[in-house]
Amino acid sequence: MNERDSEAVASMLRARGYSIVDAEKDADVVLLNTCSVRDQAEQKAIGKAGFLKRRKRKDSSFIIGIMGCMAQNRGEELLDRLPDLDLIVGTQKFHQVPDHLDHLIATYEGQGPNPSTVIDLGEEEGSQNTIRDHNPKERQVTAFVSIMQGCNMNCAFCIVPTTRGSERARPLEQIVEEIEELVENGTKEVTLLGQIVTSYGRREIPFKNGKSPFVQLVERVNDIRGIERIRFTSPHPRGFKQDLVEAFRDVPKLCEYVHLPIQSGSNAILKAMNRPYSRERYLEIIDSLRKVVPDMYFSTDVIVGFPGETEEDFEQTRELFEHVGYDMAYIFKYSIRSGTVAAEMKDQLSTEDKERRNQVLLDILHKDSLARNESLVGGVEEVLVEGPSKKGELFVGRTRGNRVVHFAADERLIGELAQVKVERATISALYGDLVLAGVEP
């Protein structure tokens, strides 16, 4: 979500006449788009801003801004730690950044080195509709598309409802138009984004033929000529009703990959987290998805060391984690977030217990991910070619199951679907060779 927000702001700035530079030292303006999900992320951003202020004190016209969730969460108190900030912009005001920068630059040029900090944190109706700009000069084989903002859930560990506000959906037709524009610029795969993406439009758009607004949107995107693949993140288990399950069977472009956060395998901990489902219901969803797509790929989010988590609770998580056999997972050691219910809970766990439990799940994940990848060796996978790998020697793409594949190719294949025979596998990637048309692999 932050990556998408940053991309939109960069596009707005380009349209205003600003240039995005490759090296920080060449920038006249540095904007930090921040996250508040974990305290560590906030501390990292504060440390980075503290480093930048050294240059600010040598060059008073150098502009430093903080955007996003930490700006929304901490607001004016950031100035106590970082008095040299020029700009603090909240999550509903990204589209105001070009105007604020124009104002700051004009102030510096005309009135000397001490303009007041611009702070813009208020809610704004329709702000969800402003995250739609993409860079027209760059071809995007894959693209993120924000379909909504905010979250109406109140998970005990999460600060997102505070930083992102309540759920607000974009009009379905506007989303379709944005994707059609992306197709004209070469996009072949879109990932639909929302804090709880499966809640899209549930207050604004009626069900139709038993299908939720989100499934209606997926079907409309499937009909867009030129789009080859559809993904979405991040959903909530309660969004997986039968209409969405069946969409994985009936919507050809919807990839057989599901990110399905579990957070904990213990019903007691799920209740303490204020997660409105049970482990039994979660496993029913997994089973229902595997019935329509037996080879479904799964990833998840899980938190170890939540306040009050006993060894028995963790054992239930471990057992579920091993039973599902995730292809990928984001495993988090619980950290206190001030302003959340969990921060005030008793029975906070030790760092040692969190580390140990984290490693247990990581070991299972490594085993399962490697087993899945090795099962693909010798077979042929459809790969969307995204571009050169970071080292530049090979090209890289992804399978429909979201597995990264490295292979030798030609630049002309970027944006194309290619058949790749998998020759070897590691925990995190596949390596193979292109299968030429008319040649048996």
Phi, psi and omega per residue, in radians:
M1 nan -0.755 3.115
N2 -1.146 -0.656 3.100
E3 -1.058 -0.755 3.121
R4 -1.132 -0.764 3.117
D5 -1.063 -0.744 3.139
S6 -1.102 -0.731 3.135
E7 -1.072 -0.720 -3.130
A8 -1.149 -0.752 3.120
V9 -1.108 -0.746 3.118
A10 -1.037 -0.731 3.129
S11 -1.125 -0.731 3.100
M12 -1.077 -0.693 -3.134
L13 -1.200 -0.710 3.080
R14 -1.036 -0.749 -3.131
A15 -1.112 -0.465 3.130
R16 -1.477 -0.148 3.107
G17 1.903 0.026 3.084
Y18 -1.397 2.705 3.061
S19 -1.975 2.395 3.069
I20 -1.586 2.147 -3.078
V21 -1.775 2.747 -3.088
D22 -1.398 -0.564 -3.035
A23 -1.931 2.307 -3.128
E24 -0.993 -0.648 -3.085
K25 -1.146 -0.348 -3.135
D26 -1.576 -0.077 -3.028
A27 -1.487 2.431 2.983
D28 -1.507 -0.361 -3.128
V29 -2.374 2.319 3.015
V30 -2.163 2.150 3.109
L31 -1.974 2.209 3.114
L32 -1.777 2.010 3.056
N33 -1.598 2.147 -2.841
T34 -2.008 2.804 3.120
C35 -2.109 2.590 3.114
S36 -2.166 0.143 -3.087
V37 -1.019 -0.684 3.099
R38 -2.202 2.570 3.138
D39 -1.058 -0.592 -3.129
Q40 -1.026 -0.645 3.135
A41 -1.144 -0.715 3.099
E42 -1.133 -0.760 -3.125
Q43 -1.108 -0.625 3.104
K44 -1.127 -0.738 3.141
A45 -1.163 -0.711 3.115
I46 -1.106 -0.719 3.114
G47 -1.101 -0.707 3.126
K48 -1.136 -0.766 3.115
A49 -1.118 -0.642 3.090
G50 -1.101 -0.631 3.088
F51 -1.162 -0.726 -3.104
L52 -1.164 -0.498 -3.089
K53 -1.154 -0.345 3.068
R54 -1.079 -0.749 3.094
R55 -1.186 -0.646 -3.135
K56 -1.020 -0.653 -3.088
R57 -1.328 -0.297 3.026
K58 -1.612 -0.498 -3.093
D59 -2.300 1.650 -2.997
S60 -1.127 -0.364 -3.126
S61 -1.502 -0.112 3.068
F62 -1.184 2.270 -3.023
I63 -1.875 2.269 3.096
I64 -2.075 2.265 3.094
G65 -2.296 2.606 3.038
I66 -2.090 2.235 -3.122
M67 -2.104 2.902 2.911
G68 1.557 -2.627 -2.918
C69 -1.156 -0.717 3.125
M70 -1.169 -0.655 3.064
A71 -1.054 -0.766 3.136
Q72 -1.168 -0.681 -3.064
N73 -1.279 -0.757 -3.030
R74 -1.736 -0.472 3.049
G75 0.976 -2.378 -3.049
E76 -1.104 -0.400 -3.126
E77 -1.106 -0.324 3.067
L78 -1.042 -0.523 -3.129
L79 -1.186 -0.383 3.059
D80 -1.155 -0.652 3.129
R81 -1.537 -0.565 -2.995
L82 -2.323 1.262 -3.068
P83 -1.157 -0.223 -3.113
D84 -1.535 0.024 3.137
L85 -1.105 2.452 3.071
D86 -1.702 -0.474 -2.957
L87 -2.548 2.293 3.044
I88 -2.280 1.966 -3.017
V89 -2.178 2.215 -3.105
G90 -1.421 -3.120 -2.970
T91 -1.278 -0.289 3.124
Q92 -1.799 0.178 -3.062
K93 -2.225 0.359 3.135
F94 -0.963 -0.673 -3.066
H95 -1.201 -0.198 3.119
Q96 -1.539 -0.130 -3.048
V97 -1.003 -0.810 3.138
P98 -1.006 -0.742 3.118
D99 -1.106 -0.742 -3.126
H100 -1.126 -0.713 3.125
L101 -1.160 -0.731 3.078
D102 -0.979 -0.766 -3.129
H103 -1.124 -0.786 -3.114
L104 -1.113 -0.766 -3.119
I105 -1.122 -0.753 3.110
A106 -1.082 -0.655 3.137
T107 -1.164 -0.782 3.124
Y108 -1.085 -0.728 -3.078
E109 -1.249 -0.512 -3.047
G110 -1.861 -0.348 -2.993
Q111 -2.250 0.249 3.066
G112 1.620 -2.983 -2.898
P113 -1.572 0.146 -3.001
N114 -2.233 0.918 3.028
P115 -1.216 2.722 3.134
S116 -1.332 2.685 3.122
T117 -1.146 2.357 3.067
V118 -1.528 2.150 3.138
I119 -2.130 2.083 -3.087
D120 -2.365 1.713 -3.003
L121 -2.173 -0.006 -3.011
G122 -1.215 2.800 3.019
E123 -1.271 2.633 3.128
E124 -2.481 2.100 3.126
E125 -1.080 2.325 3.124
G126 1.491 0.082 -3.101
S127 -1.088 -0.453 3.128
Q128 -1.110 -0.362 -3.098
N129 -1.520 -0.066 -3.078
T130 -1.577 -0.262 3.139
I131 -1.580 1.354 -3.112
R132 -2.449 -0.054 -3.090
D133 -1.456 2.393 3.041
H134 -2.187 2.785 -3.130
N135 -1.336 1.940 -3.064
P136 -1.237 -0.256 -3.090
K137 -1.489 -0.237 -3.087
E138 -2.025 2.298 3.070
R139 -1.279 2.281 3.108
Q140 -1.997 1.822 3.104
V141 -1.143 -0.723 3.051
T142 -2.086 2.543 -3.093
A143 -2.515 2.544 2.987
F144 -1.565 2.427 3.096
V145 -2.253 2.013 3.140
S146 -1.357 2.123 -3.113
I147 -1.847 -0.212 -3.128
M148 -2.879 2.905 3.033
Q149 -2.309 2.778 3.014
G150 1.517 3.005 -3.081
C151 -2.654 2.307 3.115
N152 -1.755 0.043 3.087
M153 -1.396 2.828 3.125
N154 -2.314 0.993 3.096
C155 -1.071 2.417 -2.985
A156 -1.134 -0.395 -3.064
F157 -1.691 -0.078 -2.846
C158 -1.965 2.412 3.138
I159 -1.818 0.009 -3.057
V160 -1.012 -0.750 3.107
P161 -1.000 -0.534 3.105
T162 -1.272 -0.728 -3.042
T163 -1.489 -0.478 -3.062
R164 -1.894 -0.202 3.122
G165 1.433 -3.005 -3.113
S166 -1.422 2.899 -3.079
E167 -1.113 2.318 3.096
R168 -2.468 2.091 -3.062
A169 -1.718 2.551 3.016
R170 -1.442 2.651 3.062
P171 -1.058 2.429 -3.086
L172 -1.026 -0.765 -3.100
E173 -1.112 -0.617 3.125
Q174 -1.140 -0.684 3.106
I175 -1.119 -0.774 3.127
V176 -1.060 -0.755 3.127
E177 -1.080 -0.726 3.119
E178 -1.060 -0.769 -3.120
I179 -1.181 -0.645 3.085
E180 -1.086 -0.654 3.081
E181 -1.155 -0.681 3.100
L182 -1.105 -0.712 3.126
V183 -1.027 -0.703 3.130
E184 -1.068 -0.421 3.141
N185 -1.753 0.212 3.016
G186 1.764 0.103 3.141
T187 -1.267 2.342 3.139
K188 -2.015 -0.340 -3.103
E189 -2.369 2.340 3.072
V190 -2.133 2.534 3.008
T191 -2.003 2.037 3.138
L192 -1.374 2.274 -3.006
L193 -2.013 2.470 2.979
G194 -2.939 2.717 3.077
Q195 -1.022 -0.806 2.899
I196 -2.244 1.555 -2.917
V197 -1.110 -0.511 -3.123
T198 -1.297 -0.145 3.072
S199 -1.520 0.054 -3.064
Y200 -0.866 2.200 2.953
G201 1.156 0.246 -3.014
R202 -1.200 -0.286 3.066
R203 -1.766 -0.400 -3.040
E204 -1.752 -0.472 -2.991
I205 -2.140 2.234 -3.126
P206 -1.284 2.728 2.985
F207 -1.119 2.611 -3.126
K208 -2.416 2.137 -3.098
N209 0.937 0.670 3.111
G210 1.338 0.176 -3.080
K211 -1.928 2.389 -3.135
S212 -1.207 2.828 3.065
P213 -0.972 -0.630 -3.126
F214 -1.146 -0.776 3.120
V215 -1.149 -0.637 3.057
Q216 -1.043 -0.731 3.122
L217 -1.123 -0.793 3.130
V218 -1.004 -0.742 3.137
E219 -1.135 -0.670 3.109
R220 -1.147 -0.714 3.118
V221 -1.145 -0.647 3.113
N222 -1.040 -0.534 -3.103
D223 -1.415 -0.122 -3.112
I224 -1.321 2.081 -3.133
R225 -1.168 2.284 -3.139
G226 1.864 -0.473 3.031
I227 -1.371 2.278 -3.117
E228 -1.847 -0.489 -3.053
R229 -2.480 2.544 3.081
I230 -2.226 2.317 3.001
R231 -2.268 2.957 3.029
F232 -2.677 2.662 3.087
T233 -2.849 2.587 -0.058
S234 -1.908 2.319 3.140
P235 -1.558 -3.106 3.042
H236 -2.235 2.486 -3.124
P237 -0.914 -0.574 -3.095
R238 -1.211 -0.222 3.111
G239 -1.431 -0.136 -3.072
F240 -1.605 1.275 2.986
K241 -1.460 3.101 -3.033
Q242 -1.095 -0.550 -3.126
D243 -1.125 -0.665 3.116
L244 -1.292 -0.703 3.082
V245 -0.988 -0.818 -3.113
E246 -1.202 -0.423 3.103
A247 -1.065 -0.582 3.110
F248 -1.178 -0.392 3.065
R249 -1.532 -0.636 -2.916
D250 -1.779 -0.305 -3.094
V251 -1.800 1.844 -2.966
P252 -1.032 -0.611 -3.029
K253 -1.511 -0.145 3.113
L254 -1.328 2.005 -3.039
C255 -1.193 2.550 -3.116
E256 -1.406 1.006 3.141
Y257 -2.424 2.217 -3.096
V258 -2.223 2.177 2.953
H259 -1.630 1.990 -3.027
L260 -2.259 1.626 -3.091
P261 -1.061 2.324 3.055
I262 -1.841 -0.689 -3.125
Q263 1.232 -0.829 3.062
S264 -2.728 2.621 3.073
G265 -1.667 0.094 -3.130
S266 -1.806 2.208 3.118
N267 -1.079 -0.611 3.137
A268 -1.132 -0.736 3.139
I269 -1.274 -0.676 3.074
L270 -1.016 -0.701 3.107
K271 -1.148 -0.751 3.109
A272 -1.116 -0.561 3.102
M273 -1.329 -0.199 -3.031
N274 1.114 0.747 3.053
R275 -1.726 2.019 -2.962
P276 -1.456 0.977 3.019
Y277 -2.733 2.889 3.102
S278 -1.927 2.922 3.061
R279 -1.079 -0.610 3.141
E280 -1.114 -0.761 3.114
R281 -1.148 -0.684 3.121
Y282 -1.048 -0.791 -3.132
L283 -1.192 -0.528 3.039
E284 -1.086 -0.706 3.127
I285 -1.117 -0.791 3.105
I286 -0.997 -0.817 -3.119
D287 -1.113 -0.716 -3.105
S288 -1.159 -0.628 3.105
L289 -1.220 -0.657 3.118
R290 -1.262 -0.382 3.074
K291 -1.227 -0.632 -3.135
V292 -1.506 -0.523 3.084
V293 -2.386 1.614 -3.051
P294 -0.983 -0.527 -3.075
D295 -1.747 0.504 -3.104
M296 -1.022 2.478 3.044
Y297 -1.706 2.409 -3.107
F298 -2.224 2.430 2.908
S299 -2.244 2.939 -3.059
T300 -2.712 2.962 2.920
D301 -1.990 2.413 3.091
V302 -2.535 2.473 3.132
I303 -1.984 2.217 3.022
V304 -1.845 2.603 3.079
G305 1.398 0.390 3.039
F306 -1.073 2.549 -3.099
P307 -0.870 2.253 3.123
G308 1.495 -0.006 -3.132
E309 -1.200 2.006 3.129
T310 -1.508 3.028 3.061
E311 -1.087 -0.618 3.109
E312 -1.151 -0.725 3.090
D313 -1.053 -0.811 -3.123
F314 -1.141 -0.643 3.120
E315 -1.071 -0.635 3.085
Q316 -1.154 -0.663 3.069
T317 -1.145 -0.797 3.141
R318 -1.037 -0.767 -3.114
E319 -1.118 -0.759 3.117
L320 -1.144 -0.737 -3.126
F321 -1.032 -0.737 -3.131
E322 -1.284 -0.639 -3.114
H323 -1.117 -0.784 -3.102
V324 -1.203 -0.721 -3.107
G325 1.261 1.112 -3.071
Y326 -1.174 2.519 3.064
D327 -1.450 -0.450 3.105
M328 -2.734 2.680 3.126
A329 -2.730 2.573 2.965
Y330 -1.789 1.896 -3.075
I331 -1.825 2.101 -3.059
F332 -1.991 2.387 2.938
K333 -1.492 2.151 -3.071
Y334 -0.950 2.308 3.039
S335 -2.255 2.499 -3.084
I336 -1.162 2.241 3.003
R337 -1.991 1.957 3.112
S338 -1.036 2.465 -3.107
G339 1.646 -0.041 3.083
T340 -1.906 2.770 3.139
V341 -1.060 -0.721 -3.067
A342 -1.121 -0.458 -3.123
A343 -1.112 -0.431 -3.114
E344 -1.706 0.011 -3.102
M345 -1.305 2.627 3.050
K346 -1.410 3.115 3.088
D347 1.050 0.755 3.005
Q348 -1.178 2.421 -3.044
L349 -1.537 2.786 3.131
S350 -1.316 2.738 3.084
T351 -1.040 -0.656 -3.111
E352 -1.101 -0.755 3.131
D353 -1.123 -0.726 3.124
K354 -1.106 -0.770 -3.140
E355 -1.073 -0.771 -3.106
R356 -1.124 -0.809 -3.127
R357 -1.161 -0.663 3.082
N358 -1.018 -0.776 -3.097
Q359 -1.183 -0.610 3.100
V360 -1.034 -0.825 -3.136
L361 -1.211 -0.649 3.092
L362 -1.057 -0.718 3.141
D363 -1.098 -0.721 3.111
I364 -1.135 -0.769 -3.136
L365 -1.054 -0.789 3.134
H366 -1.047 -0.737 3.133
K367 -1.100 -0.840 -3.082
D368 -1.200 -0.705 -3.135
S369 -1.141 -0.722 3.112
L370 -1.148 -0.709 3.137
A371 -1.088 -0.750 3.113
R372 -1.076 -0.843 -3.111
N373 -1.096 -0.726 -3.141
E374 -1.157 -0.489 3.117
S375 -1.193 -0.305 -3.132
L376 -1.569 -0.220 -3.125
V377 -1.105 2.312 -3.120
G378 1.660 -0.288 3.124
G379 -1.682 3.040 3.134
V380 -1.960 2.273 -3.114
E381 -2.045 2.480 3.001
E382 -1.389 2.152 -3.050
V383 -2.150 2.286 2.995
L384 -1.519 2.020 -3.058
V385 -1.332 2.043 -3.063
E386 -1.666 -0.536 3.140
G387 2.649 -2.993 3.127
P388 -1.126 2.567 3.031
S389 -1.225 2.947 -3.075
K390 -1.039 -0.611 3.129
K391 -1.403 -0.266 3.035
G392 1.442 -0.108 -3.091
E393 -1.425 -0.562 -3.134
L394 -2.138 3.065 3.013
F395 -1.852 2.829 -3.068
V396 -2.337 2.573 3.063
G397 -2.740 -3.063 -3.135
R398 -2.283 2.607 3.026
T399 -1.415 2.998 3.054
R400 -1.072 -0.500 3.098
G401 -1.452 0.174 3.042
N402 1.245 0.446 3.067
R403 -1.587 2.335 -3.129
V404 -1.350 2.314 -3.111
V405 -2.207 2.311 3.071
H406 -1.915 2.413 -3.086
F407 -2.861 2.749 3.060
A408 -1.362 2.365 -3.108
A409 -2.752 -3.089 3.113
D410 -2.002 2.630 -3.092
E411 -0.994 -0.509 -3.098
R412 -1.154 -0.256 3.137
L413 -1.501 -0.110 3.134
I414 -1.037 2.239 -3.111
G415 1.554 -0.023 -3.141
E416 -1.777 2.722 2.988
L417 -1.523 2.178 -3.095
A418 -2.173 2.615 3.053
Q419 -1.611 2.186 -3.107
V420 -2.183 2.212 3.034
K421 -1.486 2.165 -3.084
V422 -1.386 2.157 -3.102
E423 -1.798 -0.559 3.104
R424 -2.711 2.901 -3.042
A425 -2.508 2.584 2.948
T426 -2.114 -3.084 3.121
I427 -1.035 -0.679 -2.968
S428 -1.894 -0.134 -3.030
A429 -2.700 2.821 3.042
L430 -1.994 2.666 3.098
Y431 -2.298 2.347 -3.092
G432 -2.788 -2.929 -3.104
D433 -2.229 2.524 3.069
L434 -1.075 2.456 3.014
V435 -1.717 2.016 -3.086
L436 -1.333 2.518 3.127
A437 -1.008 2.282 3.108
G438 1.461 -0.003 3.139
V439 -1.988 2.219 3.134
E440 -1.162 2.341 3.113
P441 -1.256 nan nan
